[in-house]
Amino acid sequence: MQCLAEAGASLDDLAALASSEAKAAEPGLIALAERLRLPLYFLPADILVAEDMRLSQPSERVREVAGSAGVAEAAALVQIEVLFGGRAALLIDKRRSAGATCALACILHEA
């Protein structure tokens, strides 16, 4: 909820949750998606790694574990582009808490 507040957004502004397919059995993610009534997408590492150049905080440690230099930001960017088309940008870059990592992305609209 902190990420939403920081972005000036609400739960109604969320379209989906997304993460790495390595997290597909993560009970916390599944429970969150159910509680928020949002679709939950799990993306393969080869899709996430294609976003490495767009990440604000790439991590070699994350690459060793997840196969890409970042999960939260990459998943947010990829999934919003898949759902709505167009080019996405990070609205909120990666934020970590004790139990989760979050990033928010939005579609860029030309003026």
N, C-alpha and C positions, 0 to 999 in steps of 0.2 A: 504494500500500500504506500510505502514511502516513495517508491519510484513514481507512482501515479501522482501523488501530491506534488512532487518536485516538478513534474511535467505539466501540472495544472490540468490533469485529466481525471476521469472517474472510471469506475469499473465498466460503465456503459460504453466507454470508448475503446475497450479491448475487443479485438476480433478473435483472438486465439492465443493459445500458449504453444511454445515450441521448444524443443531441446534436442539433444543428440539421441540417436537410437540406442546408444549404450545406457541411457537412463530409462528405457521403456518399462522396466520393472520397478521403478522408483515409486514407492507408495505415496510419498508426499506430493509428488507432481500429479499423480492420478487423483488423489483426494482433492487437491486444489482445483483441478479442472472440473471435477464433479461439483464442488461447492460453488464455483463461479459460473457453472453451466456454460463452459467454453470448450470448443474442440481442442484437443491436445495432439500435436503432431511431433513425431520423432523422425529426425533427419539423419541420413547416413553421413559418416565422417567425410567421404569424398565430396559431398555437396557442401558441407560446412567449410572444408579447406579452401574451396574456391573463393571464399570471402575473406581470406586472411589479410589481403592488402587493404581491406576496408575497416579493419578492426582498430579501435582506439587504443587497446591495451593487449596486443598479442603476447602470448606467453609460451615459452618453450616447454615449461613444465606441463601446461595444459596440453600442448601438442603431443608430448610423450604419453599422456594418459588417454586423451580423447581422439587423437589423430588429426586435430586441427588446432590452430593457435588460440582459439576461443570458441566457446559454445554459445553463451547467452547472446552476444551481439550477432554472431553469424546466423544463429537460428532465427532471431527476430528479423533480420534483414531478408533472409531467404523466404521465410514463410509469408511475410506481408507482401512481398513481390509476387509470390505464387498465388495468393488469394485475390489480390487486387490489380495485378499488372503494374507496369510503370517502374520507376526507379525509387528505391527506398533510401532513407537516411536514418541514422540513429537520432532519436528524440532524446533519449537518456542512455548514455553509455553504461557499460557494465558497473553494477553496484553489488557489493557483497555484504551479506549479513552472516550471522552464525549458522543459519540453516539453509540459505539459498543464495543464488546469484540471479540478478535480473538485468535486463536491458529492454528498452522500448524502441521500436522503429515505426516510422510513418512513411507513407508514399509522398514523394515530392510532387507538388502541383505547380505547373508553370503559370506565371501571371499573365 
